[in-house]
Amino acid sequence: MRALASVVVLAVLGIGLASCSEPSGGAAQRSGSVAQTGPKVGQSRFVSATITRKFDSSGRLTNDRLTLNDPEQLAILESYFREAGRGERGPLAGGWVPSVIITFKPSLGREVKVHSNYQVWSEGIGDWPVKAALKDHVQRLFSRKADALSAIDHH
């Protein structure tokens, strides 16, 4: 009888741990819930985002910043962090140094601050995997800023 109780306890723990490997809301999204999963093309929950880079795409120390206000660009950036600002705990956790910090600002409500090393991202409550293209996307945004500043200096 004792062995049966141990098996039941292990089974219950196993089921609980398996459900922890999914981000919260995963079951709700599959069951047809109306949980929002991220922005639609050209739409964002935010009115601006400030991107602060600590390291550039080559890993060199930097400290540059830019602000996005364009709704389409905000939606693209937001799509890399679909769970951000929803209070969900990421499935992973680990010690790492952020390469980029992005602060999303809504028209109402609290700011959402995301830290990323281009492999994972976090709001401080667990880590989420990052789409591989984030690093290139951020590099392109900063390259456009540098090109725009260069064009101004040459006029």
N, C-alpha and C positions, 0 to 999 in steps of 0.2 A: 504494500500500500504506500509505503514511504517513497519507493521508486516511482510509482505512478504520479504522486504529488510533485516530485522533482521534475518529471517530464512535462507536466502541465505548466509548472512555473517557467521552465525553459522555453516552452512553446509560446507562452504569453510574452515573455521578454523578447523573444525573436521577432514576433509580430510587431511589438512596439518599436524595436530598433529598426526594423525594415521600414516602418512608416516614417522614422526620423531621417532616413536617407533621401526622402523627397522634400522639396521645399513645401512649406505649409501652403495650403490652397491648391495643391496639385490635384487632390481628389475632387475638390469642389469644381475645378475647371473641367475635369473630365466628365463630371456628372451633369453638365449643362448649366451650371451656375452662371450668373451674370458677372462673375468676378472679372474685373478689367485686367488684361494681360499686358497692356502697353499702348503706346500711342498709335493712331492710324497715320498713314502717310500724310505729312503736312500738318498734323495736329500734335500738340504737346500739352501736357498738364502744366507746363511752366512758361513763364514770360521771359526768363533769361537764364543764362548759365555762365558762370565764371570758371574758366579752366586755368588752373595754376600748375605748371610743370616744374617738378623738382629735378627730373632727369629727362634729357631729350631721347629720341628714338634710338640713338647710338649708345645710350647709357652715360653720356657726359652730364656732369652736374650743371644745372641751369636754374634759373628762377624767373621764368617769363609767364605772362598772364594774358588772357584775352577773354572778352565777353561776347556771347552770342545772344542776339535778340530776334533773329529771323525764325519764325515758327517752323519752317521746313527744316532748317538746320538743327533747331532744338529737338524736333521729333526724331531726326536721324541719331543725334547724340543720345537722347533718352532711350532709344531702342536697344542700346548696349546694356542698359541697366533696368530691365523691365520690372524687377521686384523692388526697386528703390522707392523709398518713401511710403511703403505699405506696412512697415512694422514686422516684416517676416525675417526669421532667422535663417542665415545661409547654412547650407549643409556641411560646410567645411570650416576650419579655423586653423590659423597658423600665424607665426610671427614673420612679417615681411615689411619692407620699407616701401611706401608708396612712391611711384614715379610721377603720378598725376593726381590732383585733387580737383573734383568738379563740384561746384556748389550750384544746385538748381534752385531757382527762386520762383515760387508760384505767385499768382496774383493775390491770393489770400492763403493764409496758413503758414506753416513752418518751412524753412529752407530744408533741402535734402542735400547732405554732403556725402559724396562718394569718394573713396580712396581706391586707387588701383595701381598695381605694378605691371599691368598689361596682361597678366596671366589670370589673376583673380581680382575681384573688387569687393568692397565692404563698406557698410555704414557704421561698422563697429560692433555688429551683432552677428558675426559669422561671415564667411567668405562665399562668394558666388563665382563660378567660372566666367571668364570673359570671352566674347567672340574674338577670334584671332585678328580681325580687321580693325579693332579699336586703336591699336598702336599706329597703324598707317593713317587712320582717319584723323587722329589728333595731330600727327605730323603734317598732314595736308593743311589742316586749319592754321597751324602756326606758320607754315610756308606761305600761305596766302597773306597772312598778316605781315610777314617780312617783306613780301613782294609789294604790297600796298604801301608800306612805309618807305621802301626803296624808291618807288615811283614818285612819292611826295618829295623826297630829298633831292631828286634829280630835276625837279621843275623849278 
